[in-house]
Amino acid sequence: MGKADTTPGMQYGAAALTLLAVLVTGWFFVSGGYAKWRDERSVADACDGTVSVGQARALLDTDDVSGDTSHSDAGGKSPDGSSPPVICWLDGPGGYKQRAVVRTEWRSKAWGPHTVSGREAQTCTAALPVPIGGGWTGMVNLKGEGAAATVVLKCRNTTGPRAGDSLSLFVNSWGSRPYKEAAQRVRLARFATQTAQAAAREYGCDARSGGRIGPVIPLDYGRETYPDAPALAGVSGTCEGVTPGWLIRRAHGTAVGDAPVEDCLLIDDQGRPLFRLSAYYGTFADEQRFKTQTTRDLPKADPLLTDFLFRAEATCPGSPRHAVFAIDYRAYDDDPKPQHRYARAALRQFAERSTAHHGCTDVKLFQEAARS
């Protein structure tokens, strides 16, 4: 009485259970179950737990996704010690050939929004950013076979280190489904907006979110001519309100939304883009304004516009309280001199239309041109 039952049958049963547990554990490792579980955890933990495993799989078109995260001190740490800037890599079986890179940063500690947003150098053949839509402040840029999405969330905090700040999230993705497919562009936009929303919660940014993402329709780009571009007179979108001029009869622009960068190409009667109008808001305006005021000798590949005809600024809500506008010119052999008077008028019209949509006021044009 009181002694444990150590009969041979019970001993055999215990040994069998132990062997079964070992076999199951071994099978779990050999079959790849552990690796899959480990990869799922790495994705779930990516960028401080703000990434959805399901959305990452849908974006990269595979169930086999792994994640890796790195925190950076670039730009200095936030006053409250919170994590951004943070970068995470989501990889499919193709590794760097099937990848999405997610970056977050505070506007107050920005470390290169133009570069990490995938915005190309300001040329008349580069892609034009398309608004994400759905009530979100953001945009999608096509980049060859890949694409980049940017989402900016303004913090409504009235106290603490996030008061007056905003959180920017950038996603660069390639090697999965082609972004020529409309459904893939929507996957990217939804992944970016939902990750940004989770990041805002994680880092204490009280931000208003948008709604469901609809179609993200890119414009044709990379062409030397656009003979089928719509007439400038009466056009809608980012080119609306700019009047035709000598030779300038057509336009190529995007829909109007809450994109932090807006562009409009002004096209001559031969279909050639002569002018590019650009508007910058929030963290993009901060960087553009700083660089254009301090140097115009940046490398040609730099995505900031440093070779322009005229620029303008406007006063906007928030801090810093600036939006930046610029007009660039592409010269051709038969028309080497830009139309300065028309360029100034077009820039003012473009800036005034854009500021009215974004709630900004007091457009001021600068007299000097950047080109000699």
N, C-alpha and C positions, 0 to 999 in steps of 0.2 A: 504494500500500500504506500502511495506517495511517491513511488519511483517511476521515472519515465519509461514508457514502453519501448524496449529496444529489441523487439523480436526481429528475426531476419526479414520478415515481410515489410515491416515499417522501414527498416534500413534500406531495403531495396527500393522502396517507393521514394524515399528522400533522395537517394542517389539518382534515380531516374529523373526526378524533377530538376535536380541540379544540372544533369546532362542536357535536358531539354532546354533549360535556360541558356546554357552555353551555346548550344546549337542555334537557337533563335538569335542570340546576340551575334554569333558568327555570320549567320545568314544575312542579318541586317546590315553588317559591314560589307560582306562580299557582294551582296546584291546592289549596293550603292545607296541603300536607305539612309545610312548615316550621312553620307556626302550630300544627299538631297536635303536632309533635315538641316545640316550645317549651312548649306547655301541659302535655304529659306530663311534661317535665322539671320544670316549676314545681310540679306535684302531687307528683312523686316527691321533690322537695326540701322540700316543705311541712313546717312544724314540725320542721325539722332532719332531714328524711329519715325521719320516723316514720310517715308516711301511706302506705297502700297505694293505688296507682293503681286497681287493680281494685275494691277495696272502695269507694273514693270514687265511681267510676262507678256501681256498683250502688246505692249509697245515694241518689245524685242522679238515677238513672234516665236517664243519658245518657253517651255516650262522649266528649262534648265538655265536658271539665272543665278548668279552669285553677286555679292556686293562687297565693297570696300570703302572705308570712310577715312578722311583726313581732316583735321582741324588746323587752321592756319592763323598766325598772328599778323598776317598782312593787313596793313592799315591800322594796326593797333587794336587792342582788345576793347570790347564794349565796357562801359562803366560798371554794368552789373555782372560782368564776367560771363555773359551768355556766349553761346558757341560760335555764331557766324563771325568771320567767314568759314564755311565748312564746304567740303567737296566730297562727293561720293561717286563711285564708279559702279555701274551695273553692267555686267558682261554676260552675254550668251555664250554658247559653245565656241563661237568664232573669236572670242577674246576681243582685242581692240578693233577687230573688223566687224563686230556686232555689239555695239556699246552705246550706252547713254551716260552722259556726265552731267551731274546736277551740282550747281553752285548756288549758295545763298550769301547775301551780304546786306549790311545796313547802309542806307544812304549816307549816314554820318561817317561811315568808315569805308566808303566805296573804294575798290581797288581795280577798276577798269571795266565799267559796264559796256562800253562800246565793243571791246575785244571779246568779252565772254558772252555777249548776246549774239555773236556770229555776224555782226554787221560788217559788211565789206567796205573797202575804201570807196570814197564818194566818187563814183564814176557814173556816167550816163548809161552804162551797160550792166551795172550791178543790180542785184535783186532789190525790190522795194518791199519794206516790211508790211505785213498784212495784220490788221487788228484781230486779236483773238475773238473778240465779241462776247456775247453773253453777259454783258455788264462788268467784265473784268478789264483792268488796265493791263494790257499786254500786247504782244505781237509775235508773229511767226516769220522767220526768214528762211528761205530756201538756200541751201549751200551745196551745189553740185548734186550728189546723190543723197546727201543728208539734209538735216534741217535743224533750226534752233528756235526755241520758244522762250519768251521772256514774260514774267509776270511781276508786277509791282503792286504791293499792298501798302496803303497808307495807314499808319498807326493812329488811332483816335485817342490814344492815351493822353491824359492831361497832366499827369505827374510821372515822375520816375525817369529813367534813362531813355525810354522809348517815346517820350512826349515829343511830338512834332517830327518823328523819324518815319522811315518807311523801310520795308523789307523787299528786296529784289531777289527773285529766283530765276536762274537760267538753266535751261536743259539743252544740251547738244547731243544729237542722236544720229546714228548712221548704221548701215550694214544690216538692217532688218528688212522690213517691207519698204518698197520705194515710196518716197514722199510725193510722187506724182499721183498716187492713189489718194482720193479724197478722204477715205476712211482712216488712213494712216495719219494724215494731218490732224484729224479730229482726235485720234488716240494721243498724239503728242500734246495737243492743247489741253486735253482733259487731264493727262498725267501731270502737266506743269501746273495747272490751276489747283488741282487737289493736293499736290505736294506743297505748293505755296501756302495753301490754307492750313495744312497740318503744321508747317513750319511756323506760321504766325502764332498758332496756339502754343507750340512748344517753347517759343522764345518770348512770349509775353507781349506780342503786338496785337492790340485790339483793333482788328481791321475788318472792314465790311467786305464780304465775299460776293462774287457774281453768281450767275445762274448757270444753267446747262449750256454747254458749248454746241453751237450749230456748225454748219459747213464753214471751213476756212479756205477761202478761194484765193489762190495766189495769182499774181499777174505774170504774163509772159515777160521774160527778161533775157539779157545777154545778147540781144540782137543789135545790129548796127542801124537798122531802120525799122520803123513801125508805121508802114503805109496805111494800115487799117485802124490806127488810133482814132478815137472819136474826135469830133470837132470841139475846139476849146470853148467856143461860144455855147453856153447853156450846159456844159458838162457838169456832172455831179461828182461828189467825192472830194479827195484832197486838193484837186485842181479847181474846184468851184470858186468863182469870184475873180479869177484871173482873166483879164481881158486879152483878146488877140492883139498881136502887133505885127510889124513888118516881118514877113516870112513866117511868123509864128501863128499857126492855124489849128494845130491839134494838140492833144494832151494825153498823157499816160499816168494815171494815178490810182490810188486804192480807195476802197470804201472808207468813209469817215467812222472812226470808232474812238476808243480810248487808248490808242497805241502811244507809248512814250516817245516814239519817233514817227514822223510823217514825211512822205516824199511826194513830189510831183515832177514829172518830166514834161517840159514844153518842147513841142516838136514842130519842125518847119514843114513847108509844103512839099518837101521831098521825103518826108517821113523820118528825118534825122533828128534825134534829140539834141537840142542846142543848150538848153538850160535845165538844171536840176535844182528845185526848191526843196529845202529841208527844214523841219521844225523839231526841236528837242525840248523835252519836258523832264522835270524831276532830276534824278541822278544823272541822266544823259545830258541835260542842260548844264549841270554843275561841271561835268568833265569837259564838255565842249567849250564852255565859257572860259574856264581856267586855261585850257591849252591854247585857245586862239588869242588870249590876252598875253600869254607869256612867251610863246615861240611860234614861228611859222616854218621852222626847219626840221619838222618831224620826218621820219622815213616815209617814203612813198607808200609803203604797205600799211601804214597806220590807218585805222578806220576812222579817225577823226578828220573832219573837213578843215584843212588848214590852207587850202589854195582856193579862195573864193573871190567873188566880185564885191559883194556887199553883205553885211550882216545886220541883224536887228535884235533887239531884246524887248521883252514885255514883263510886266509885273504880274505875278501869280500868287495864289494862296499858298501858305506853307513857308518853309524856310530851308534853304535860301529861296528868295522870292523872285526867281528869274526863269524865263523861257528864252531860248536862243533860236534864231532863224538865220538862214544863209542861202545865197544863190550862187551856184557854180556855173561855169560856161565851158562848153566843148567847142574848140575852134576847128574849122575845116579850111582846106586850102583856098576855096573860093569865097570864104567869108571869115577871114582871120581876126576881125575886130568885133568884140561884143558890143551890143547895143546897151550902153550904160544907162541911158535914160529909161529905156523900157525895162531893164533889169531891176532898177530901183522901184519902179512902179509895180512891177509884178511881185517883188518881194514884199512890199507893203500890203498889197491886196491879199497875198497868200497868208501873211502873218496875221492880219486883222481877222480873216475868216477863221483861221485856226484858233486864235486866242478867244474868239467869241464862243467856240465850242468847248474849250477847256476852262472857261471861267476866268481868263486872264484879261488884263487891260493895259492901256498906256504903251502902245507899240512905239519904239524909238529906233530909227535907222541911223547907222553910223556912216559918216561921210567917206571915210577912207576905204579904198579897195585893197585887197590883200595882194593882188597881182600888180606888177610894175608895168 
